[in-house]
Amino acid sequence: MVHVIRTQRGLPREAASEFPAIPNNQPEPLTVRIPAAIKMTGIGRSKLYELIQSGDIEIVKIGSSTLIPVESLRELINRNRR
């Protein structure tokens, strides 16, 4: 019996690779919201807010929206590499 490893979308891995989450023709976002930053980095919500409060992660406020520049997340990761 052959088992097929399935991805989150339920498609076989080979088929899922044909459907990337972000199409190649779309530009990378300049900013992301808090939930997306948590998913991108794997940092917990409380820790992310601590890093914002300490100034380790920049934010951009537009109205009531809190946005995090993707570059700020990259810089945080690069500063903490070992």
C-alpha positions in Angstrom: 0.0 0.0 0.0 1.4 3.4 -1.0 0.9 6.3 1.4 0.9 9.9 0.1 2.1 12.6 2.4 -0.5 15.4 2.3 0.0 19.1 2.9 -2.2 21.5 4.8 -4.4 21.9 1.7 -4.9 18.2 1.5 -3.1 17.8 -1.8 -0.2 15.5 -2.4 3.1 17.2 -1.8 4.0 17.2 -5.5 0.7 18.9 -6.4 0.8 21.4 -3.6 4.2 22.7 -4.8 2.4 23.8 -8.0 0.2 26.1 -5.9 2.5 28.3 -3.9 0.9 30.3 -1.0 2.0 33.6 -2.5 2.1 33.6 -6.3 5.5 34.4 -7.7 4.2 37.4 -9.6 3.0 39.2 -6.5 5.4 41.5 -4.7 6.4 40.7 -1.1 4.4 42.9 1.4 6.2 45.8 2.9 4.4 45.4 6.2 2.4 42.7 8.0 -0.2 42.7 10.8 0.6 41.2 14.3 -0.9 37.8 13.6 1.1 37.4 10.3 4.3 38.5 12.1 3.7 35.8 14.8 3.3 33.2 12.1 6.3 34.4 10.1 8.7 34.4 13.0 7.4 31.8 15.3 7.6 34.3 18.2 4.7 34.2 20.7 2.3 37.1 20.9 3.5 38.3 24.3 7.1 38.2 23.3 6.4 40.1 20.1 4.7 42.9 22.1 7.7 42.9 24.4 10.0 43.4 21.4 7.8 46.2 20.1 7.8 47.9 23.5 11.6 47.7 23.8 12.1 49.1 20.3 13.6 45.9 18.9 10.8 45.7 16.4 9.5 48.8 14.6 5.8 49.4 14.1 3.8 51.7 11.8 0.5 53.0 13.0 -2.1 53.9 10.4 -5.3 54.7 12.1 -6.0 51.9 14.5 -4.0 49.4 12.5 -0.6 48.3 13.8 1.7 47.2 11.0 5.2 45.7 11.3 7.7 46.3 8.5 8.9 43.0 7.2 12.4 44.4 7.1 12.2 45.0 10.9 11.5 41.3 11.4 14.4 40.3 9.1 16.7 42.6 11.1 15.6 41.1 14.4 16.3 37.6 13.1 19.7 38.6 11.7 20.7 40.3 14.9 19.9 37.2 17.0 21.6 34.6 14.8 24.1 32.4 16.5 
